[in-house]
Amino acid sequence: MKQDEIIANFPGLPGALMVRRGCVEEAQFRSLFEQLKQDGCRLVALWGSDERTDDAGYALHVALIDSAGMLCLTLPVSAERPAYPDISDLFPAASRMQRAVADLLGLHASGADDQRKWLRHASWPGNVHPLRKDFDGSCAFPAETDAYPFVTVTGDGVHEIPVGPVHAGIIEPGHFRFSIIGDRVLRLEERLGYKHKGIEKRFESMSPEQGAKLAGRVSGDSTVAYAWAYAMALEGIAGITPPDQALWMRALFLERERVANHLGDLGYLGNDVALSFGFAQFWILKEQVLRNNAALFGHRYLMDKIIPGGVNIALQMSDKRVIIEECSMLERELGVLRSIYEEHAGVQDRFIGAGQVTPALAAQLGLCGLPGRASAQAWDARVQFPCAPYDKLDVRMATHINGDVAARAALRFEELFESLRLQREILINLIGGDELSMPVKQLPGNAFGVGMVEGWRGEVMVAIHTDAQGRLARVHPHDPSWQNWPVLEHAILNNIVPDFPLINKSFNLSYAGQDL
């Protein structure tokens, strides 16, 4: 099978994203992915599903993207031999996704260099797979030693610094093992997945409406992006388009989520270089945005406002003035704060050159989202594949080429100003109307839907499979952090250990989003 032979049998999504689907046999699998890599495709997600109720064994699903849109490929996997060809040498970001599929479903990537467990830790035995249909979640598993085989760096003067998994405050757990000589980092190895929540398994017993609430809690700081991507996938299956008013409200929520998180990150970046003034000022601004969210929409982080078929709350015409005034205030304050950051010698000394990811390395490793754009990877779903109403907004994508902390900070400022502009445009188009949602009736059986939204970290994707009765059979939410966590291991190389908190925060990846 060649790429141009794949049948376009998916009804598509509201907007410009064309989704092509195809089934590929194992004999063709490797050669097809070599061609896709050569053609410039980028890996979005990889997941598996248990199809044994249909006497079809298992299935491996891979989503890729190129300038033409999304390509979703399915490889049937035998129950007697649950293995498939490795593609991590072609798409490095696939490595941890493949390891997660092995832990959760028992499908193994043949020939992969790294076949260590990823999500399992000591939570369940190696011969137990939670995403199989016959998994009994009520069973208590005997305790076992984790014994994760970290890579050891040897040589004169080399020693290790283990950090985490427990961190100060309320940050989620993650382990970082540094191999250093002096204060220079020779290698960083991450270990994540300490809070496996069973989200993907939980979807199996939920109604579409319940699933919407769970999707919005995959990674709480991206609740709008996940809820929208889930709703988009469900609406594609159901064949419905939300009312215009609802689509404009969704865009407003998404830009407000972007603003709040970028403000918080810029404050933390100041804090990590001992500019406590910057931390205080940016968090004052973020707090004002969150308080306005609560006053206008009933929730500081906008949870549960997007529902399948639309939204469940409208912006009153009299409340538009609050957002307009907020945008004006933020523009004034951000202008001053950007000048302070750019002119502060100590800040720039720490920012410039730290944690650099060159454009070539970013392309090789599949860096995406905001960190990708800071390394000249010009991908933004709002620009290339603008779902409604972004097809009417003409988003101005910003990119940089230096790929260091300074570039990632500058990009946040630029995206903040653009989000403020977009909010004003959205408010102009919010002209009222009573219709906020369309009913989502019984879903068709054996259907597939996918939604993709450009969250503040990058592209958030949700794939939904239904069973023969139209119930949720498999839901896979995918966070851009899957692609970007491995790149952080490269970004820290040859930097000093004290710069790791700064470099880590400049990426600000999700622990929860890749721990499903």
DAQUI-V636366 format. One record per helix or strand. SS is the DSSP state (H for helix, E for strand). FROM is the first residue (numbers start at 1). TO is the last residue. If there is no record, write none. Layout:
SS&FROM&TO, SS&FROM&TO
//
This chain:
H&3&5, E&19&24, H&26&38, E&42&50, H&52&54, E&58&66, E&69&77, E&83&85, H&94&105, E&108&110, E&158&163, E&175&181, E&184&191, H&199&203, H&208&215, H&220&238, H&244&271, H&276&297, E&306&307, E&310&311, H&317&343, H&345&351, H&359&365, H&369&373, H&381&384, H&390&392, H&405&429, E&437&437, E&448&454, E&459&466, E&472&478, H&481&491, E&496&496, H&497&507, H&512&514
//
